[in-house]
Amino acid sequence: MPPGYPLPALDAHGVALNAGMPVRILTIPESPTHDLPRDEVLRLKASEGTVMLILELDAYGMVWFGAEDPWFCLKPSEVAAL
């Protein structure tokens, strides 16, 4: 595993995160969007500020979102628990 991983499962305010809990997407950074088509970038950027349920937290500590299947992930510090 790379240095610094797994990331702690704590949101931007230090609140513990778990699968199934609602969180506000604080930011969509450039890193997950740099190689995507423009329509996908716009779709991801549209999720900023929205509330989504955590689908899962992976072995690296990344927080995954999607209706039923993983669609995109963020670092725990990029979300805020409600």
C-alpha positions in Angstrom: 0.0 0.0 0.0 1.3 3.5 -0.8 2.6 5.6 2.2 -0.3 7.3 4.0 -2.8 4.6 3.1 -5.2 3.4 4.2 -6.8 6.8 4.7 -8.6 7.2 8.0 -12.4 6.9 7.6 -13.0 10.4 8.9 -14.8 13.2 7.0 -13.6 16.8 6.7 -14.7 17.5 10.3 -13.3 14.3 11.9 -16.6 12.4 11.9 -16.3 8.6 11.4 -17.7 7.4 8.1 -19.5 4.2 7.3 -21.1 2.6 4.3 -24.8 3.6 3.9 -24.5 7.0 5.7 -25.4 10.2 3.9 -22.7 12.8 3.3 -22.4 16.1 1.5 -19.9 16.1 -1.4 -17.7 19.1 -0.6 -15.5 19.1 -3.7 -14.7 17.1 -6.8 -10.9 17.6 -7.2 -9.1 17.5 -10.5 -7.5 14.1 -10.0 -10.5 11.9 -10.7 -11.5 14.0 -13.7 -8.3 14.7 -15.6 -8.7 11.9 -18.2 -12.5 11.8 -18.5 -14.6 13.0 -21.4 -16.2 16.5 -20.8 -19.7 15.1 -20.3 -18.4 12.8 -17.4 -16.5 15.7 -15.9 -19.7 17.8 -15.9 -21.6 14.9 -14.4 -19.1 14.6 -11.6 -18.8 18.3 -11.0 -22.6 18.5 -10.7 -22.4 16.3 -7.6 -20.5 19.0 -5.7 -22.7 20.2 -2.8 -25.2 17.3 -3.1 -26.0 14.7 -0.6 -25.2 11.1 -1.5 -25.0 7.8 0.4 -21.7 6.1 0.8 -21.7 2.9 -1.1 -18.5 1.5 0.5 -15.1 2.4 1.9 -12.4 0.5 0.1 -9.1 -1.0 1.5 -7.3 2.3 0.7 -9.9 4.3 2.7 -11.5 5.8 -0.4 -15.2 6.6 -0.2 -17.2 5.2 -3.1 -20.5 6.5 -4.4 -23.1 5.1 -6.8 -26.7 4.0 -7.0 -25.9 0.3 -6.9 -22.4 -0.1 -8.3 -19.4 2.0 -7.6 -19.3 5.1 -9.9 -16.7 7.4 -8.4 -14.7 7.8 -5.2 -13.3 10.6 -3.1 -11.0 10.9 -0.1 -12.8 11.0 3.2 -11.7 14.6 3.7 -13.6 15.7 0.6 -17.0 14.9 2.2 -19.0 15.9 5.3 -21.3 13.6 7.3 -24.8 14.9 7.9 
